[in-house]
């Protein structure tokens, strides 16, 4: 079975309110995917963004990003007015997410919508508030994480959004009496955070259902770690290398590799895998179960940490110096397979790794990843070269961490670039031409499509032939990432017929992630 798809974060969708969301543009993008013969829509994590605006540094492993709730849908429901939306600033550049502005404007209108919703529900059936049946169903189905999340966010608001390790001790250490008293006094604020998650879920499931009806499967993304400032760390402290006050001696990262000469110092708390095993890996099973209801298939970021992980001193300034420590390996995935047989999981197996990661990937049977930009060392025969790709793999033109394809051609060394162009059969002098008909980019794209990999994925930027200024993220650089947005006109300009043609030529017309 062979198919293709597009990597396109929800945040990058077009729209008038500062960031992509679950509105009409999401449905139109599904239509575009279907028309272009693409059967997979790969996303970045849908979780709330955290430090550095990164979706990989979230305050919750289970919650959805409030920014993705479609405001026009709330307006149609009578929860907002056109004046409410017009009154806020949404950023000056439609091609870039302004997270600072968004933080103020989005929550302002979401709180207005919540107040209107409460008013709609007031006094119904003789109750102070009687909420819709599907709201109660949502809260019941998700109570194992929703209650803690809503309480946590209310506490953050009360503490001026400070990290939970800076809260007063009774709240920091989860004193039951103190938490119960706070919850009783802040019912409305806690309810706001539940309301936002309810609307997120309803709207997202509508998008996903529409995609599935159109023959498009959703490939989601799970970050390997949680943020130190997260409800997961606050609630599940014993499952992490944290003391009662949230302090830690070691943090997560990865050593120097082709993304960063200093390594990547993520700063996330490490898992206490012994405690996780004693608990039957319940937290991970819940997390995967939630993801498998949210998406059709799941990519686990930094999969290699399940084999062995890089532990760095919490006071270190870079990730150059650390220690490899053993992860849970198959003990975790044996449990996963018991609960979720044949779970459609993709392993992000990039970076520095050895035989232990190779063996774990083989034992799980999960497809790994190939990235064509990593394949063209003129003195080697990289596993990332298309001719070396195995069927059970996902072949990428580029990931969210890579430069765009055109940007990479411009910034590659002469020998590397020449090798890549020769390999792809491009002989012209205009390799630097951009745009959706970029001749050099198309040749390289076709080499990826020609590979044996069952699945190939291309970022929207590379379909458009964009340069480096359109890349999503630069690892190791803390600012001005995750901002890329596109427009309706840009999507409309893409030559969907070209992608249908190469899908037909290289027989990428059959679904892989069928349940």
Number of C-alpha atoms within 10 A of each C-alpha: 13 18 25 28 26 22 22 21 23 22 25 22 25 25 21 12 22 27 28 23 26 25 21 16 17 22 16 14 20 26 16 16 21 19 15 19 24 26 28 29 23 24 20 20 24 26 24 21 21 16 14 15 20 19 20 25 25 28 27 25 27 24 24 23 21 21 28 23 25 23 24 19 16 18 15 11 13 13 23 23 17 11 8 14 19 10 10 16 14 23 19 11 10 18 19 20 25 19 21 11 15 19 13 13 20 23 14 14 20 23 18 15 24 22 16 16 19 20 12 15 16 15 12 11 9 8 10 11 15 16 15 9 8 11 17 13 12 17 17 12 11 16 12 12 19 21 16 17 26 24 23 24 22 23 23 15 12 14 14 10 13 13 16 24 17 13 18 10 14 12 19 19 20 14 11 11 11 13 18 13 10 17 17 10 11 15 13 15 20 22 17 20 23 23 21 23 24 22 20 22 17 15 18 23 16 14 19 21 14 16 23 16 11 15 17 24 25 23 25 23 24 23 19 18 21 24 22 26 21 22 25 23 25 26 16 12 19 15 21 23 19 21 12 14 15 20 13 18 14 21 23 24 25 26 25 18 14 11 15 16 13 16 19 20 24 19 22 22 26 25 20 16 18 14 14 18 15 10 11 14 20 15 14 15 18 15 14 20 15 15 19 18 10 20 19 22 22 22 26 17 19 19 23 26 23 22 22 19 22 22 23 26 18 18 11 14 11 21 26 19 16 19 16 14 12 14 19 17 20 17 13 19 19 14 17 20 14 9 12 15 10 13 18 19 22 24 21 21 20 17 15 12 14 11 9 15 19 14 14 18 23 12 13 16 14 19 24 24 24 28 22 24 24 16 19 22 16 13 9 9 12 16 16 20 23 24 15 15 23 19 16 16 19 23 30 26 26 23 21 18 13 20 24 28 29 24 20 16 23 15 13 15 12 11 13 18 20 18 17 24 20 13 16 19 14 18 12 9 8 11 18 14 16 19 17 18 15 19 18 25 27 19 18 23 23 18 17 27 29 18 19 20 27 22 28 26 24 23 22 21 27 27 24 21 23 22 21 17 10 21 24 24 20 17 15 15 11 12 13 16 18 24 20 21 24 21 15 13 9 13 18 11 12 19 14 18 12 14 20 18 14 17 22 13 13 15 15 24 18 14 18 16 19 8 8
